[in-house]
C-alpha cells in the first residue's frame, strides 16, 4: 500500500509475559477510517500505540504513506 496506513504481523508481550498482540494486522487507505473494538484487555490501546510509533513492536512492520 503506497498511501494510507498498513501494519502486518505485529507482536507485543507485556513485561509479565502476557501476550498483548499476536500477528495483528490492519490496512486503512488514505483518508479512510477504522473502528477498533474488543473487550477490556484485548490490546486495543497497545495496537494504537504501536501504530502511532509510541511503542516498538517485537515483530512486524508499520508503514504510513509508504514509509
N, C-alpha and C positions, 0 to 999 in steps of 0.2 A: 504494500500500500504506500504510494508516494505521498499522499496527503492524509491528514487525519491522524488518528491515534491507533497504534497496534501494539499489543502485548501478547507474548506467547511463552508458554512453558514456565510461568512464574512459580517459584517455590520459596517458602519462608517458614522458618521454625522459630518458636519462642525460646528464650533463654532456658526455660524449664523443660524443653524438649517437645512441647506440644506442636503439632503441625498446624500452621496457620493457613498457608496456601500450598496447594499441591497441583501442579500442572494447570494453573489458571491462565486463561487466555481471553482476550477480547479484541474487538475491532470496531472502531467508530469512525465513520467517514468525516471529512472536514465539514464543519457546520452541523454535524449530527448531534443527537442527544442520546443519553443512555440512562437507564434506571437500574440501580443496584439494590437488590432486595435479598434478605435472608434473615434467619434467626439470630438473636444475640450471640456473639462469639464466633460467627461463621467466617470472619476475615474481611468483611466489607471495608472497614476503616484501613486495615493493613493494605488491601489492594489499592485503595485510593492513594495512600502514602507512597507505595512503590511506583505507581503510575506517575505521580507528581514529582518523583525524584527525591523525595524526602527520606526514603528508606531503601537501601540497596537490597535487591533480591538475591537469594543464594543461588538461584538458577533462573534462566530465562532472559528475555530481552524486551525492552520497551522502545518503540520508535514513535516519534512525534514529528509530523511533517517530513517524513523520510530521513530524519536524523536519528 
